[in-house]
Amino acid sequence: MADKEATVYIIDLGHSMGEKHSGRKESNLDFSMRYVWDKISTTVAASRKTWTIGVIGLRTDETNNTLDENGLEGYENISVLQEIGPMSMSALRELRSEIKVSKTKQGDAISAIVLASSMIEDFTKKLKYNRKIILVTDGKGAMDADSLDEVTEKLNDVGIELIVIGVDFDDPDYGFKEEDKPKLKKKNEEILSRLVSQCKKGVYGTMAQAVEELSVPRIKPVRPFKSYDGPLTLGDPETYPNAMSIAVERYFKTKLAHPPSASTVVVNNAPSRSQVDDGDEAIEDNGNGLGAVRQVRAYKVNDPDAPGGKRDVDFDSLERGYEYGRTVVPISDMDESITNLQTKKSFTILGFIPFSSYEPHLSMGEAGVIVAQKFNEKAELALSSLVNALYELQSYAVARYVNKDNQKPFLHLLIPDPKLESEADCLFDVPLPFAEDIRSYQFPPLDKVVTVEGTVLRTHRLLPTPDLSKAMSDLVDAMDLSKFGKDDDGNPTEYAPIDETYNPTIHRINQAIRHRAVHPEEPLQPPAEILLRFSKPPDELVDQVKKQIDILIKKADVKKVPPKVKGKRKRETVKPISGLDVDALLGQAKRTKIDPENAIPEFKQTLGAATEVKAIEEATKQMGDIVCTLIRESFADINYDRAAAHLGVMREELIALEEPDLYNNFLRDLKKKIYQKELDGDRMDMWRGKIIAGGLGLITDQELEVSSITEAEAKKFEK
């Protein structure tokens, strides 16, 4: 079960929180709320009802709290903005409107802490909770420190962790000290620091450090999850009494993390918790102005006697169907149960393989750890014997794993670990890949060339020279990252340790969700630098290896590839072996006009002989006129296929010549003529049925990089 948490945020809203200090362009309140909003939005995104939040406003214009209502003094200008409870998106939006700078300077932070502890105690009772109070202030309000010891005793008795984060508070550990600090603020910092130090659980720091650490992704703590509880066997214990059977438990060692999944929602104006049928979908309002969309499916069959020729059928009366080519093969539940493999929950060792027979790159799945059953000394002794035997023989075990009855079986590799990484002897296991998961590629050797006759050549133009091999080796050594980093003492260490390498996809999406929840109208902030830290090599390393790169370029004789020449074919024109101009020998003049009766071959020949863009433009114009003529003179759709074929050749050839604009401009003009009925009547069937359906639309940048048309623009043009 997830941990229960009760957290109360005390936010200083005094008049001084509207000031700007330390060169910041935002007020002290806005600067502080960057930390608070991040924490609260993280709780909202988790969607756990057991993570509860309360919010208290300190130094507010009004007074709204139970202790003041009971007649106690010292609780003026303190308001409960939200009682302790689960935090939702609607509550977050309401809270945003309450957070604003007040006009008062009155309000005691110590009294606010007492109020927060009272709220937590009343809410949590004696139940098991993680209790926490977070105070955010600039320390410029008057504080009564007379009852400090009593407050500390109260916090320790209830088990509340006190976190005080101050705006521009002095923090020697972080290296920050505010110059020309007001006497009142200096005194308040001493009071709060003493209060935190007396608490059993307390944190005291400056807001600058807290805001700076927001960019560091927070790793979600995961509790051990038991995926298997049963015997680990070698042989069949039911048949052979000497077969091995050890009572074990399997837990996940690693688990694949996924980014938050998306939900389909719509803006809903219906009352809260209402349901509105909308054709095949149902919209359910969740109370924050957004409605969740549920898919509603209806199944129909042909029935001549039913209204409309179709009749509704229940889902339970349907059978599964599987595609076999273009045929749907139905199969009933009874027949399908016969084809399924009937399995029983088990973990059975099938055999053993030496360490040298297994390649580490084959481990592609989630790893698990196998330990002996709790409070079972016999199982602990047996598993320890198996683990040490495997380790001494340098062998792995291969086991068949079925976590539940009638589940798919998997082959797992069991890796021994005799107290090397864990406190007790255990086995690590990883799923073995299927044959279809492995791709074997054959590459020629780098140290020899084998000719067709079987001769082995050690010196060849395709083989690296000794100087080239040395240059490459020096470059690899110079780019070593294992000792490129620096630790706190300045000693060489690993540059990219695994615990500092974060998944940018998961954490970037989480950051974007938190920002959008608090600031729905503002643009997203750029990704945190820590997520992009290892996305490119460090500049110092690049400068360091520049010499080795230059040497490698020289030894490998690397030459720059000339840029593509616009208007030239990607494929070379086939020339006769003799090098003679066949057209000139036959007395044929260069073709300047394309014959409509033989348009496609002559269009290709004209483009093949073109040496200037002007000649390509002229040939395209003639081909376009022929296409328009075919459409105009077509009786019904008799010429549509010919026109589409001519248009397809034009499109293909102009893509090869990297001249997409010529085709796109013609197609725009053709669409205009068809829509305005300039080609002798209604020719929309040609446009929709042959051009759009035939994939003869605009040439986009996905087909040709030099095109200025995007996929979205092309789809909009087709509509």
PyMOL commands that set and color helices and strands:
alter all, ss='L'
color gray80, all
select helices_A, chain A and resi 15-18+28-46+66-69+89-98+109-124+148-158+183-198+207-215+307-309+315-317+333-339+355-357+360-362+377-392+435-437+466-478+498-500+504-518+529-531+539-544+546-556+582-585+596-609+613-632+640-656+660-675+684-692+711-718
alter helices_A, ss='H'
color red, helices_A
select strands_A, chain A and resi 5-12+51-58+78-86+130-137+160-166+202-206+226-234+244-252+265-267+275-278+281-285+290-295+299-302+310-313+320-324+327-331+346-354+368-372+395-402+410-417+426-431+449-450+456-457+485-486+492-493
alter strands_A, ss='S'
color yellow, strands_A
deselect
rebuild
show_as cartoon
